[in-house]
Amino acid sequence: MILACPECKETVPLSEQKNGLIDKSCGLLYPIRNDIPVILVGEAVKV
């Protein structure tokens, strides 16, 4: 399964720390909670 950023539509691979999905073009980290990725712009963290 391939997940994409809802903002820019780029793919979001797993971060090196495995704590979320990272979108390098937007500079956002989408968290993973209870083994479920939260792909919501409002929940993303700037990196």
C-alpha positions in Angstrom: 0.0 0.0 0.0 1.3 3.5 -0.9 0.1 6.4 1.2 0.2 10.0 0.1 0.2 13.4 1.7 -3.3 15.0 1.5 -1.7 18.4 1.0 0.8 17.8 -2.0 -0.1 14.2 -3.0 3.6 13.1 -2.6 4.2 9.6 -1.2 5.0 9.5 2.5 7.5 6.8 3.5 8.2 5.7 7.1 10.6 8.0 8.9 14.0 6.7 10.0 12.8 6.7 13.7 9.7 4.7 12.6 7.5 7.1 14.6 5.6 8.4 11.6 5.4 9.0 7.9 7.5 11.9 6.6 6.7 14.2 3.7 10.0 15.9 2.8 8.4 18.3 0.3 5.9 19.7 2.8 8.2 19.2 5.8 5.5 17.4 7.7 5.6 14.2 9.9 2.3 12.3 10.1 2.3 10.4 13.4 1.6 6.7 13.8 -0.7 6.0 16.8 -1.7 2.5 17.8 0.0 1.1 14.6 -2.4 3.4 12.5 -0.9 6.3 10.4 -2.8 9.5 11.0 -2.8 11.2 7.6 -4.5 14.5 8.6 -2.8 17.8 8.0 -4.1 19.1 11.3 -2.3 16.3 13.2 1.0 16.6 11.3 4.1 18.0 12.9 6.5 20.4 11.2 10.0 19.0 10.9 
